[in-house]
């Protein structure tokens, strides 16, 4: 009598191992384990497939196909639900509450255009200006501007404030 013939595996072991594989797969997504849970999931799925073939070749084939189809579906579903879980909200950075990323959140960008400020640092071409006592990062159109020079805001594009030195007649 061979060793395989002596092993009597029931269908319930196949189901238990398969469900353990799913549980370990979902847990790997939700709990940072360094891959330990993923290895346990893979071993559970492998055990389910082997146990399925020990029950019978048809059962083994069904288990293999179920593992190949349902495992990616379960993992993708868990990844899709992850941002809605308490752990997922801690792991995933949320988008900004208002405006587009990179906008000047503390200032109304449209109100800056045409305003006059003072260069606080050497603008070569990037640096800092002050408008109404507020420091603002800016860039010139390529020219170097000395500190203390009056500048006018030409445009605001996201977080980029473009300025040009003001001629004495303009101020």
C-alpha positions, 0 to 999 in steps of 0.5 A: 500500500502506498503512502498516498493510498493510506491518506484519507482526505475529506472535502472539508479540509480542502474548504478549510485550507482554501478559506484560510488562504483567503483570510491570510490574503486579506489580512496581509493587505490590512496588517503589515506583516512583512510578507509572513501572512502572504507566505501563509496564504500561499501555503494554504492555497497550495495545501488546498490544491494538493488536498483537492487532488488527494480527494480526486482529480476532479476535485483537485482541478476544481480547487485549482481553478477556484484558487486561480480565479477567486484569489485575485478577485478577493485580493482586488476587492480587499484593495478596493475596500482598504481606503474605507477601513480605519487602518486604510485611512491611516495608511493612505494619504487623503487628497487635499480638502479644497482646491487643487494640490499645489494651490496657494491654500492660504491666499486667494490666487486670483487676488494676487495677480497684479498686486505689488510686493517687495523682494525679500531675498535675491530672486535668481530667478526664484526667491521670496517676496512679501505682499501685505506682510505675507511671505510668498515663494515666487519666480521671475521671468528669468531676470535676477532681482535684488532684495528690496525691489518692488515686483508685480505679480504677473500670474499664479499657476498652481503654486507658482507665482510669476513676478516682474520688477516694477518700473518706477513709473508703474508703482 
